[in-house]
Amino acid sequence: MLSRRSFIRHLAVGLAALAVGGWERLAGAEGREYYRLVVLGDPHLPVRVAKHPKPASQQAIRAAKDDVIADINGWEDVSAVAVVGDIVEQLAVQREYDYIRGFFAKLKKKCWVITGNHEFLYEDTLQADGRAKVAGPLMWRKKLAYFATFWQLPRRWYTKDLGRYHLVFLSAEGPLPTQIGEEQLEWFRKDLAKHRDKTTLVFFHGPLNHTLLNYKKSVNTPKTIAMPADAIDAILTENPQVRLWVSGHTHTPCNNPSYADKKVNRYNEHTYNIHNDCMDRKKITTNSIYLYEDHIEVRTFDHKHKKWLTGFDRSF
């Protein structure tokens, strides 16, 4: 039975939680002063066979991905999981979606998803050389519509709110692999204008321009950055509340100098890019984003060795 002092303390915590974020905040208020988001970068489910042709490697990678889900389920403080695109293996065909359904059925946390280029850009069959063939606009629209239906999304771009934080989820839709269409771009502009009083995080498959070093020729090109770059730049300039842009696509590993260098990842005076490696590996790392009342922390977890990689801890 609670003492009078304990009852008053619990009541105060509960009322404060309701004031700043509703029932979700109340549920996590006891002993926790943050929301935690786990980011999954480019799952490529079940496994990229062309990249990993040996059956033993494929099996090991699938097991490593399952292990990530088990780890997340074991973390009691996770508010939600954000998946930043390229969820499908390669072509966004039914076989891949059937596997995805079973894979995410194991996840016991809320899951927020967006499209990557592999969700819509390619034909259903590979070319003779084993490469994916870029499809036409009709196929793009069909696959984008199926993505929304599969994930039960009323629209492919949407927002979520956690306490004082506003989360924006944008959808890659072509014609470039990481491009935002005009309708979505206008919605994005208007949404940010309505939420200038809330610290904002944007989740999109492609990173912002020049937030990676040029460590390979495909980096910082129109096919690998959030497009249209000029329009996005103008929107972010007008909205200093956008603190983080959370991306995948480049498969930048944590041992790359670009991964967590705040000077490199800084896009402008107020926005930083958080890069996430792909999950199509035997050793998988994920970022966790901790949203505190007055700051944000980003940490990287090594799922193979079950440890935090503290050298990549960042605070914003």
NUDREN-274847 format. One line per field, with one value per residue: residue in one letter; residue number from 1; x, y, z of N, C-alpha, C in turn. Coordinates in steps of 0.2 Angstrom, whole numbers, plus 5000, padded with zeros to 4 digits. Layout:
BEGIN
r	(A_...);
k	(NUM_...);
n.c1	(X_...);
n.c2	(Y_...);
n.c3	(Z_...);
ca.c1	(X_...);
ca.c2	(Y_...);
ca.c3	(Z_...);
c.c1	(X_...);
c.c2	(Y_...);
c.c3	(Z_...);
% end
This chain:
BEGIN
r	(M_L_S_R_R_S_F_I_R_H_L_A_V_G_L_A_A_L_A_V_G_G_W_E_R_L_A_G_A_E_G_R_E_Y_Y_R_L_V_V_L_G_D_P_H_L_P_V_R_V_A_K_H_P_K_P_A_S_Q_Q_A_I_R_A_A_K_D_D_V_I_A_D_I_N_G_W_E_D_V_S_A_V_A_V_V_G_D_I_V_E_Q_L_A_V_Q_R_E_Y_D_Y_I_R_G_F_F_A_K_L_K_K_K_C_W_V_I_T_G_N_H_E_F_L_Y_E_D_T_L_Q_A_D_G_R_A_K_V_A_G_P_L_M_W_R_K_K_L_A_Y_F_A_T_F_W_Q_L_P_R_R_W_Y_T_K_D_L_G_R_Y_H_L_V_F_L_S_A_E_G_P_L_P_T_Q_I_G_E_E_Q_L_E_W_F_R_K_D_L_A_K_H_R_D_K_T_T_L_V_F_F_H_G_P_L_N_H_T_L_L_N_Y_K_K_S_V_N_T_P_K_T_I_A_M_P_A_D_A_I_D_A_I_L_T_E_N_P_Q_V_R_L_W_V_S_G_H_T_H_T_P_C_N_N_P_S_Y_A_D_K_K_V_N_R_Y_N_E_H_T_Y_N_I_H_N_D_C_M_D_R_K_K_I_T_T_N_S_I_Y_L_Y_E_D_H_I_E_V_R_T_F_D_H_K_H_K_K_W_L_T_G_F_D_R_S_F);
k	(1_2_3_4_5_6_7_8_9_10_11_12_13_14_15_16_17_18_19_20_21_22_23_24_25_26_27_28_29_30_31_32_33_34_35_36_37_38_39_40_41_42_43_44_45_46_47_48_49_50_51_52_53_54_55_56_57_58_59_60_61_62_63_64_65_66_67_68_69_70_71_72_73_74_75_76_77_78_79_80_81_82_83_84_85_86_87_88_89_90_91_92_93_94_95_96_97_98_99_100_101_102_103_104_105_106_107_108_109_110_111_112_113_114_115_116_117_118_119_120_121_122_123_124_125_126_127_128_129_130_131_132_133_134_135_136_137_138_139_140_141_142_143_144_145_146_147_148_149_150_151_152_153_154_155_156_157_158_159_160_161_162_163_164_165_166_167_168_169_170_171_172_173_174_175_176_177_178_179_180_181_182_183_184_185_186_187_188_189_190_191_192_193_194_195_196_197_198_199_200_201_202_203_204_205_206_207_208_209_210_211_212_213_214_215_216_217_218_219_220_221_222_223_224_225_226_227_228_229_230_231_232_233_234_235_236_237_238_239_240_241_242_243_244_245_246_247_248_249_250_251_252_253_254_255_256_257_258_259_260_261_262_263_264_265_266_267_268_269_270_271_272_273_274_275_276_277_278_279_280_281_282_283_284_285_286_287_288_289_290_291_292_293_294_295_296_297_298_299_300_301_302_303_304_305_306_307_308_309_310_311_312_313_314_315_316);
n.c1	(5004_5003_5011_5005_5014_5020_5010_5006_5017_5017_5005_5008_5018_5011_5001_5009_5015_5003_5001_5012_5012_5001_4994_5005_5016_5013_5013_5027_5032_5036_5051_5057_5063_5061_5058_5061_5067_5070_5080_5078_5089_5087_5082_5081_5073_5070_5084_5097_5100_5108_5119_5123_5127_5129_5121_5124_5128_5117_5108_5114_5113_5099_5096_5103_5096_5083_5087_5089_5076_5072_5081_5076_5063_5066_5069_5063_5060_5057_5049_5044_5048_5057_5057_5068_5065_5068_5064_5060_5068_5073_5064_5051_5041_5028_5033_5043_5036_5028_5037_5041_5029_5028_5040_5039_5029_5033_5038_5036_5033_5027_5027_5034_5035_5043_5045_5058_5069_5068_5056_5048_5054_5057_5056_5046_5054_5071_5084_5093_5107_5106_5103_5092_5079_5074_5058_5042_5032_5019_5020_5027_5017_5008_5016_5019_5006_5002_5011_5007_4994_4998_5004_4994_4992_4985_4990_5005_5015_5016_5013_5019_5017_5027_5026_5034_5039_5039_5037_5041_5037_5043_5040_5049_5047_5051_5055_5068_5079_5078_5068_5056_5039_5030_5017_5018_5029_5024_5014_5023_5030_5019_5016_5027_5026_5015_5020_5030_5033_5037_5050_5057_5059_5064_5061_5067_5071_5083_5098_5103_5111_5128_5131_5139_5155_5165_5166_5164_5161_5147_5141_5133_5127_5114_5106_5107_5105_5093_5080_5070_5085_5087_5074_5071_5081_5077_5065_5070_5078_5069_5063_5069_5066_5068_5078_5084_5088_5084_5091_5093_5098_5112_5119_5129_5142_5146_5159_5164_5171_5162_5150_5146_5151_5149_5153_5154_5141_5133_5120_5115_5114_5105_5101_5105_5111_5107_5114_5111_5116_5113_5103_5107_5117_5129_5134_5125_5121_5111_5104_5098_5087_5085_5073_5073_5067_5074_5084_5092_5098_5109_5112_5123_5120_5128_5122_5127_5138_5131_5132_5134_5141_5150_5158_5152_5142_5131_5125_5112);
n.c2	(4994_5011_5025_5041_5051_5044_5042_5055_5059_5050_5054_5067_5065_5058_5067_5077_5070_5068_5081_5084_5075_5065_5049_5040_5046_5046_5032_5029_5037_5034_5032_5035_5047_5050_5048_5033_5029_5016_5014_5006_5003_5000_4986_4975_4963_4946_4943_4950_4941_4941_4949_4941_4926_4914_4900_4898_4910_4918_4912_4915_4929_4931_4926_4935_4946_4942_4942_4955_4960_4952_4957_4971_4968_4965_4976_4987_5000_5005_5016_5016_5009_5014_5013_5015_5014_5004_4991_4979_4965_4968_4969_4972_4962_4950_4938_4944_4952_4943_4937_4948_4951_4941_4943_4955_4953_4947_4958_4967_4980_4997_5001_5011_5016_5019_5022_5016_5017_5004_4999_5003_5006_4997_4984_4969_4957_4952_4957_4949_4949_4949_4961_4974_4981_4997_5002_5009_5024_5020_5007_5011_5019_5009_5000_5009_5011_4999_4997_5006_5001_4988_4991_4997_5011_5027_5037_5039_5047_5055_5060_5059_5062_5064_5069_5084_5083_5083_5072_5068_5058_5054_5050_5041_5043_5044_5053_5050_5039_5044_5054_5066_5069_5083_5086_5080_5087_5100_5097_5094_5106_5114_5107_5109_5122_5124_5118_5125_5127_5115_5104_5095_5080_5072_5059_5050_5041_5045_5053_5070_5082_5082_5078_5067_5062_5061_5047_5037_5035_5036_5043_5058_5062_5066_5054_5048_5057_5067_5073_5085_5094_5108_5113_5106_5111_5125_5124_5118_5129_5138_5133_5131_5123_5110_5097_5085_5074_5059_5045_5032_5022_5024_5015_5017_5012_5010_5011_5019_5035_5045_5042_5046_5059_5074_5086_5083_5078_5089_5099_5112_5127_5122_5109_5091_5077_5060_5045_5028_5012_4998_4983_4971_4962_4951_4956_4967_4984_4996_5012_5021_5033_5045_5055_5068_5080_5092_5089_5079_5062_5051_5034_5020_5003_4987_4973_4960_4958_4962_4975_4993_5005_5016_5026_5032_5039_5053_5070_5082);
n.c3	(5000_4996_5004_5011_5006_4996_4987_4984_4977_4966_4960_4956_4947_4937_4933_4928_4917_4909_4906_4897_4887_4886_4887_4883_4888_4901_4903_4903_4912_4925_4932_4920_4909_4895_4878_4868_4852_4841_4827_4811_4798_4781_4780_4770_4767_4763_4762_4753_4740_4728_4733_4743_4739_4745_4753_4767_4771_4769_4778_4790_4790_4790_4802_4811_4808_4814_4827_4830_4831_4842_4852_4853_4857_4870_4876_4887_4887_4874_4864_4851_4834_4820_4803_4790_4776_4761_4765_4759_4750_4736_4725_4728_4728_4729_4736_4744_4752_4759_4767_4775_4782_4791_4798_4804_4812_4823_4830_4845_4847_4843_4826_4814_4797_4781_4763_4753_4739_4734_4737_4726_4714_4704_4691_4691_4689_4687_4676_4663_4667_4680_4687_4693_4685_4680_4682_4675_4677_4679_4685_4697_4704_4706_4715_4725_4730_4734_4745_4754_4757_4762_4774_4780_4779_4779_4771_4762_4768_4783_4801_4818_4835_4850_4865_4867_4855_4837_4824_4807_4794_4778_4761_4749_4731_4718_4702_4704_4714_4727_4729_4733_4729_4721_4727_4740_4744_4746_4756_4766_4768_4772_4784_4792_4794_4802_4814_4821_4834_4839_4843_4829_4821_4806_4795_4782_4767_4760_4763_4768_4757_4756_4769_4771_4770_4754_4752_4743_4725_4723_4733_4739_4727_4715_4715_4727_4737_4747_4737_4729_4730_4732_4735_4746_4754_4755_4763_4775_4779_4782_4793_4808_4818_4815_4820_4818_4804_4798_4791_4778_4766_4760_4767_4776_4786_4804_4806_4797_4794_4791_4798_4811_4814_4820_4814_4800_4798_4800_4793_4792_4801_4811_4809_4809_4801_4804_4801_4795_4795_4784_4787_4781_4785_4794_4805_4814_4817_4826_4828_4842_4847_4859_4866_4876_4887_4886_4877_4864_4863_4854_4851_4847_4845_4845_4839_4838_4847_4858_4864_4869_4858_4863_4858_4848_4853_4854_4857_4856);
ca.c1	(5000_5007_5010_5002_5019_5022_5004_5006_5023_5015_5000_5011_5021_5005_4998_5014_5015_4998_5002_5017_5012_4996_4995_5011_5021_5011_5015_5034_5035_5039_5058_5060_5061_5063_5055_5066_5065_5075_5079_5081_5091_5087_5082_5082_5071_5073_5091_5099_5103_5113_5124_5125_5125_5130_5116_5126_5128_5110_5105_5117_5110_5092_5096_5105_5090_5079_5090_5088_5069_5072_5084_5071_5057_5068_5070_5056_5059_5056_5042_5043_5053_5056_5061_5069_5065_5071_5062_5060_5074_5075_5059_5044_5036_5024_5037_5046_5031_5025_5042_5041_5023_5030_5046_5037_5024_5037_5040_5031_5033_5024_5032_5033_5038_5043_5047_5064_5069_5067_5049_5043_5057_5060_5051_5045_5059_5078_5087_5098_5113_5105_5102_5085_5077_5070_5051_5039_5028_5013_5022_5029_5011_5005_5019_5018_4999_5002_5015_5002_4989_5001_5006_4988_4993_4980_4994_5012_5018_5012_5017_5018_5020_5029_5027_5035_5043_5035_5040_5038_5039_5042_5040_5053_5042_5053_5058_5075_5078_5077_5065_5050_5035_5027_5011_5021_5034_5020_5012_5029_5031_5014_5016_5032_5024_5010_5023_5036_5034_5039_5056_5055_5064_5062_5063_5067_5076_5089_5101_5104_5117_5135_5131_5143_5161_5164_5170_5164_5158_5140_5139_5132_5124_5106_5103_5109_5103_5086_5079_5074_5089_5086_5068_5072_5085_5073_5061_5074_5081_5063_5061_5075_5064_5070_5084_5087_5085_5086_5091_5096_5100_5119_5122_5135_5143_5148_5166_5165_5172_5156_5144_5144_5155_5144_5154_5152_5134_5129_5118_5115_5115_5101_5099_5110_5109_5108_5114_5109_5118_5108_5103_5109_5124_5130_5134_5120_5121_5106_5104_5093_5086_5082_5070_5072_5063_5078_5089_5091_5104_5109_5117_5123_5121_5130_5118_5131_5141_5127_5135_5134_5147_5150_5162_5147_5136_5130_5120_5110);
ca.c2	(5000_5017_5030_5047_5054_5041_5043_5062_5059_5046_5058_5072_5062_5056_5074_5080_5066_5070_5088_5085_5070_5060_5042_5037_5049_5043_5025_5029_5042_5031_5030_5036_5054_5051_5043_5030_5027_5012_5015_5001_5005_4996_4979_4971_4956_4942_4944_4951_4935_4943_4951_4935_4920_4907_4899_4898_4917_4920_4909_4919_4936_4931_4924_4941_4951_4940_4943_4962_4960_4949_4962_4976_4966_4964_4983_4989_5007_5007_5019_5014_5007_5018_5009_5021_5012_4997_4985_4973_4963_4971_4971_4973_4957_4946_4934_4948_4955_4938_4936_4954_4950_4936_4946_4961_4950_4946_4964_4969_4988_5001_5001_5017_5014_5024_5019_5017_5016_4997_4998_5005_5009_4992_4979_4963_4952_4954_4956_4943_4950_4949_4967_4976_4986_5003_5002_5016_5028_5016_5002_5015_5020_5002_4998_5013_5010_4992_4998_5010_4996_4983_4994_5000_5018_5031_5040_5036_5052_5056_5063_5057_5066_5061_5074_5090_5082_5081_5067_5068_5053_5056_5044_5041_5041_5045_5048_5048_5034_5047_5060_5068_5073_5090_5086_5078_5092_5105_5095_5095_5113_5117_5104_5112_5129_5123_5115_5128_5127_5109_5101_5091_5075_5070_5052_5050_5036_5048_5059_5077_5083_5084_5076_5062_5063_5058_5041_5033_5040_5037_5047_5065_5063_5066_5047_5046_5062_5069_5077_5090_5097_5115_5114_5104_5116_5131_5122_5117_5135_5142_5129_5129_5118_5103_5096_5079_5071_5052_5042_5026_5022_5024_5009_5019_5008_5014_5012_5024_5042_5050_5039_5050_5065_5079_5091_5081_5077_5095_5101_5119_5129_5119_5102_5086_5070_5054_5040_5022_5006_4993_4977_4965_4960_4946_4960_4973_4989_5000_5018_5023_5040_5046_5061_5071_5086_5097_5088_5073_5058_5046_5029_5015_4997_4982_4967_4954_4958_4965_4981_4999_5007_5022_5031_5035_5043_5060_5074_5087);
ca.c3	(5000_4996_5009_5008_5003_4989_4983_4981_4972_4960_4957_4953_4941_4932_4931_4924_4911_4905_4903_4892_4881_4886_4890_4882_4893_4908_4904_4903_4917_4931_4931_4913_4907_4888_4873_4864_4845_4838_4820_4807_4792_4775_4781_4764_4769_4769_4762_4746_4737_4724_4737_4747_4736_4748_4757_4774_4773_4769_4784_4796_4790_4792_4810_4814_4808_4819_4833_4831_4834_4849_4857_4853_4861_4877_4879_4890_4886_4867_4862_4844_4830_4814_4798_4785_4769_4758_4769_4754_4747_4730_4719_4731_4725_4734_4740_4749_4757_4763_4773_4779_4786_4797_4801_4809_4817_4829_4834_4850_4848_4838_4820_4809_4791_4775_4758_4750_4732_4732_4737_4721_4708_4699_4688_4696_4688_4686_4670_4662_4670_4687_4689_4693_4679_4683_4680_4673_4682_4681_4690_4703_4707_4709_4720_4731_4733_4738_4751_4759_4759_4766_4781_4783_4780_4775_4766_4763_4772_4789_4806_4824_4840_4856_4870_4864_4848_4831_4820_4801_4790_4771_4757_4742_4726_4711_4698_4706_4720_4734_4727_4735_4724_4722_4732_4746_4746_4748_4762_4771_4769_4776_4790_4797_4796_4808_4820_4822_4841_4842_4840_4824_4817_4799_4793_4775_4765_4757_4767_4766_4753_4759_4776_4771_4766_4748_4753_4737_4720_4723_4739_4738_4720_4715_4716_4734_4742_4747_4732_4726_4736_4733_4738_4753_4758_4757_4768_4781_4781_4785_4799_4812_4823_4812_4823_4815_4798_4800_4784_4777_4758_4759_4770_4779_4792_4810_4806_4792_4797_4790_4801_4817_4814_4820_4809_4794_4798_4801_4787_4792_4808_4816_4807_4808_4798_4807_4796_4798_4791_4782_4791_4777_4787_4799_4811_4813_4822_4826_4832_4846_4848_4865_4866_4882_4887_4884_4872_4861_4863_4849_4853_4843_4848_4842_4841_4838_4853_4864_4868_4866_4855_4866_4854_4843_4857_4852_4860_4852);
c.c1	(5004_5006_5007_5007_5020_5016_5004_5011_5020_5009_5003_5015_5016_5002_5003_5015_5009_4998_5006_5016_5006_4998_5001_5016_5019_5014_5023_5037_5038_5046_5061_5058_5063_5058_5061_5063_5071_5074_5082_5082_5091_5087_5083_5080_5068_5081_5093_5103_5109_5119_5127_5123_5125_5125_5118_5126_5121_5107_5107_5114_5103_5092_5098_5100_5085_5081_5089_5081_5069_5075_5079_5065_5059_5069_5064_5055_5058_5049_5040_5049_5052_5060_5061_5069_5069_5070_5062_5067_5077_5069_5052_5039_5033_5028_5040_5041_5028_5030_5042_5035_5025_5036_5044_5032_5027_5039_5034_5030_5029_5030_5030_5037_5038_5046_5054_5064_5066_5059_5045_5047_5058_5054_5051_5051_5066_5080_5091_5104_5112_5103_5094_5085_5072_5063_5049_5035_5022_5015_5024_5022_5008_5009_5019_5011_4999_5006_5010_4997_4992_5002_5000_4989_4988_4983_5001_5017_5014_5016_5015_5020_5021_5031_5028_5039_5038_5039_5037_5041_5037_5043_5044_5048_5044_5052_5065_5074_5076_5074_5058_5046_5032_5022_5014_5025_5030_5017_5017_5030_5025_5014_5021_5030_5019_5013_5029_5038_5036_5046_5055_5061_5060_5065_5062_5073_5083_5092_5102_5110_5123_5135_5135_5150_5161_5169_5169_5160_5151_5137_5138_5131_5117_5103_5104_5107_5095_5085_5071_5078_5088_5079_5068_5076_5081_5068_5064_5076_5075_5061_5066_5073_5066_5077_5088_5084_5088_5085_5094_5099_5107_5123_5129_5137_5146_5155_5169_5166_5166_5150_5142_5149_5150_5146_5153_5144_5129_5127_5118_5116_5111_5099_5105_5107_5111_5108_5114_5112_5112_5109_5105_5116_5124_5131_5130_5121_5114_5107_5097_5093_5082_5080_5069_5069_5067_5084_5088_5098_5103_5114_5117_5124_5123_5127_5122_5134_5137_5130_5134_5141_5148_5154_5158_5141_5137_5124_5118_5105);
c.c2	(5006_5022_5036_5051_5051_5042_5050_5062_5056_5050_5064_5070_5061_5062_5077_5077_5068_5076_5088_5080_5065_5054_5039_5040_5046_5036_5024_5034_5040_5028_5032_5043_5055_5046_5040_5027_5022_5013_5009_5003_5000_4989_4974_4964_4952_4943_4945_4945_4936_4946_4946_4929_4914_4906_4899_4906_4920_4918_4913_4926_4936_4930_4931_4946_4949_4942_4951_4963_4957_4954_4968_4974_4966_4971_4986_4996_5010_5010_5017_5012_5011_5014_5014_5018_5006_4992_4979_4972_4967_4973_4973_4969_4954_4942_4938_4950_4949_4937_4942_4954_4946_4939_4951_4959_4948_4952_4966_4976_4991_5001_5007_5016_5019_5020_5021_5016_5009_4995_5000_5006_5003_4987_4973_4957_4955_4953_4950_4943_4950_4955_4969_4981_4991_5002_5009_5018_5023_5010_5006_5016_5014_5000_5002_5013_5004_4993_5001_5005_4990_4985_4997_5008_5022_5035_5039_5041_5054_5059_5059_5062_5063_5067_5081_5089_5080_5077_5067_5062_5054_5050_5045_5039_5042_5052_5046_5043_5038_5054_5060_5072_5079_5090_5084_5084_5098_5104_5096_5102_5116_5114_5107_5119_5129_5121_5118_5128_5120_5106_5095_5086_5073_5064_5051_5045_5039_5053_5065_5078_5085_5083_5070_5064_5059_5051_5036_5037_5041_5041_5055_5067_5063_5059_5045_5051_5064_5074_5079_5094_5104_5117_5112_5109_5122_5129_5121_5124_5139_5139_5127_5124_5111_5102_5090_5077_5064_5048_5035_5026_5021_5018_5011_5016_5012_5015_5016_5031_5046_5048_5044_5056_5071_5085_5090_5081_5083_5098_5109_5121_5125_5111_5097_5080_5064_5048_5033_5017_5002_4987_4971_4963_4954_4950_4966_4978_4993_5007_5018_5030_5042_5054_5063_5077_5092_5096_5081_5069_5053_5041_5024_5008_4991_4975_4961_4953_4960_4970_4987_5002_5015_5028_5034_5039_5050_5063_5080_5092);
c.c3	(5000_5002_5006_5004_4996_4985_4980_4976_4965_4956_4953_4947_4935_4929_4926_4917_4907_4902_4897_4886_4881_4889_4889_4887_4900_4909_4905_4908_4923_4930_4924_4911_4899_4884_4869_4858_4843_4830_4816_4800_4787_4777_4776_4765_4763_4768_4754_4743_4732_4727_4741_4744_4739_4753_4765_4776_4774_4776_4790_4796_4792_4800_4813_4814_4813_4826_4835_4834_4841_4854_4858_4858_4868_4880_4881_4888_4879_4866_4855_4840_4823_4809_4792_4778_4767_4763_4765_4752_4742_4726_4722_4728_4731_4739_4746_4754_4762_4769_4777_4784_4792_4801_4806_4813_4823_4834_4839_4851_4842_4832_4815_4803_4786_4769_4756_4743_4730_4733_4731_4714_4702_4697_4693_4695_4686_4678_4669_4666_4678_4691_4689_4688_4682_4679_4677_4678_4684_4686_4697_4707_4710_4715_4727_4734_4737_4745_4756_4761_4764_4773_4784_4784_4776_4770_4768_4767_4778_4795_4813_4829_4847_4861_4866_4857_4843_4826_4813_4797_4782_4767_4750_4737_4719_4708_4700_4712_4726_4733_4730_4730_4726_4728_4739_4749_4749_4755_4767_4773_4774_4783_4795_4799_4802_4814_4822_4830_4844_4838_4835_4822_4811_4797_4786_4773_4763_4762_4764_4762_4758_4767_4777_4768_4759_4748_4747_4732_4720_4728_4736_4730_4720_4716_4723_4739_4742_4742_4732_4731_4737_4736_4745_4757_4760_4763_4775_4784_4784_4792_4804_4818_4821_4815_4819_4809_4798_4793_4784_4770_4757_4762_4773_4786_4798_4810_4801_4795_4796_4795_4807_4819_4814_4815_4802_4793_4799_4794_4787_4800_4813_4815_4806_4805_4802_4802_4799_4793_4789_4787_4788_4779_4793_4806_4810_4819_4821_4830_4836_4848_4854_4865_4873_4882_4885_4879_4869_4861_4857_4851_4848_4846_4843_4844_4841_4845_4859_4868_4865_4863_4857_4862_4849_4847_4855_4856_4856_4856);
% end
